[in-house]
Amino acid sequence: MKNKNLSGDVVDAQNLTKTFGQEVAVDSLTLKVPRGSIFGFIGPSGCGKTTTVRMLTGVHKPTSGQVSVLGKNPTRFSKSDREKIGYLIQNFVLYPELTVWENLNFAASFYGVGLFRGRRLNKLLDFVELKDDKRKLAGALSGCMKRRLSLAATLVHNPELLFLDEPTAGIDPLLRRKFWDYFKELQAQGHTLFVTTQYVGEAAYCDLVGVMYEGKLLMVETPDGLRKKAFGGEIVQIKTAERIEYENRTNLERLPFVQSKIIVMNDQEIEVIVDEASTAIPELVEACKGEGLTIETIEEILPPFDDVFVRLIERENTNV
């Protein structure tokens, strides 16, 4: 059943810093993860994502700063506290000489899952689509199947909060999308998910996105909010029957909701950065009519998240 209580934060980190000798792996990170959300933690390899997850799960003690996970300090988790958390690490750590079923059964024993264990394991195998493979040795599985088995093992004790560290790394795009279908279903069941990824496009599947770069959390935003911050607003593309002259563009740039210089794509196509596309489009239609321009198409365009990320990093480097 879906958990409709999204109030409160399951993760609250304040000024978290982790150093290894002279190297600062994570620098003054502050973030909150709302209950019931999918929080995407996105950035290139080596930017501090895994180190952050290790601090949030109590594997690493922060050099400085404070963190609360499910209301507790992770480094002081009791056994019952840890049972509320599932942590999927990047590497395959299950037993290759055991079957799929035996691996899950071992994980269930570790967490003390007793009542209706068989039903629980079969349900998990159905969920990750491995029921027909439960007698196969884990070592004989493909990389994607191993990842699905690892996910099932992470879920065996039905944790409230899931930390999934690069769960889609090395998987082809179609199978990555399948994993996100799993994650959305887990959210619908009431779980909170903290998902790290280097695939910037996966931001679209998240409720909130934290952007990491060189150990620093640049921002936390909704996917739409990231696009706005990267480009200074929302982008409206206009194509006209006539040539758009310099004077036309200058007049359009004077409109109060236009945020920057108009981008010229060609003689009859421009892109306009506005506050809110939905309210700006009708006014742009009227303004173009006033300029004697016949609009052929006008629509909001959504730049891919790869472009969004590049813009955000360029802006960060410019501000350094």
C-alpha positions, 0 to 999 in steps of 0.5 A, a space after each residue: 500500500 502506498 504511504 501517503 504520509 510524505 511529511 517529515 525528512 528521513 535524512 537530514 545532513 548539515 555541513 557534512 564533510 569527509 576528508 581522507 588525509 589532505 583530500 576533501 572527498 565531501 565538502 560541507 554537504 547539506 541536504 534533506 530527503 523527504 519521506 516517500 520521495 525518490 531522491 536522485 544524487 547525480 554527478 560524475 564518478 569520483 565526485 563524492 556520491 559513494 562517500 556521502 552514502 557511506 556517511 548516511 549509512 554509518 559506514 564512514 564517520 563524518 570528519 565534521 558536520 551532523 547527520 540524522 537518518 530516520 531520526 538517529 545518528 547512523 554511526 550509533 544505529 542499533 540492530 533494529 535501526 539498521 533493519 529499517 534501512 536497505 543498502 545496495 552497494 555498487 559491487 556484487 557481494 552475494 555468493 556466486 556458488 549459491 543459487 539465486 534462491 539460496 542467496 535470498 534465503 541466506 539474506 533473509 536469515 541474516 535479517 531474521 525474516 522468519 514468518 512467511 519467508 518463502 512467500 516473501 522470497 517468491 514475491 521478491 523474485 517475481 518483483 525482479 523477474 527472477 522467479 524462473 531463474 531461482 535455481 541458477 547459480 548466482 555466478 552464472 547470471 548476467 551482470 543485469 541479473 546479478 544487479 536484480 538479485 542484489 536489489 532483491 536481497 536489499 529488499 528482503 527485510 522490507 526496509 523503510 529507506 533504501 540507499 541504492 549506490 549506482 544501481 544502473 551502472 553498466 546497464 544498457 538504456 532499456 534495462 536501466 529504464 526497467 530498474 526505474 520502473 522497479 524504483 517507482 513501484 517501490 515508492 508506490 509501496 511506501 519506500 523512500 529511495 536515495 539513488 546515486 547515479 552518473 547517468 544525468 538523464 535519470 534525473 527525470 525519474 526523481 522527485 528531487 535531485 542533488 547535483 554533486 561535483 568535485 565533492 560539493 553539492 551544487 544544488 537540490 532541485 526538482 527536475 524542472 527546477 534544475 532546467 530553470 536554474 541551468 538556463 535562467 528560465 523556461 525555453 519557448 521555441 518560436 517558428 515564424 513564416 516571415 524573417 525575424 528581424 533584429 528590431 523584432 527580437 529587440 522588441 520581444 526582449 523588452 517584454 517583462 517576462 523575457 529573461 535574457 537575450 533571444 537565441 537565434 536558431 535561424 532567420 525564422 526560428 528563435 528561442 526565448 527564455 521566460 519565467 513560466 512558459 505556460 503563461 508566457 506563450 499566449 503573450 508571445 503570440 500577441 507580441 509576435 502579431 504586433 510585430 507582424 510575424 505569423 507564428 507557425 509553431 510555438 512550444 516549450 522545449 525541454 533540454 536534455 539533462 545532459 545539457 542541463 548538467 553541462 550548463 550547471 557545471 560551466 556556471 559553477 566553474 565560472 563562479 569559482 
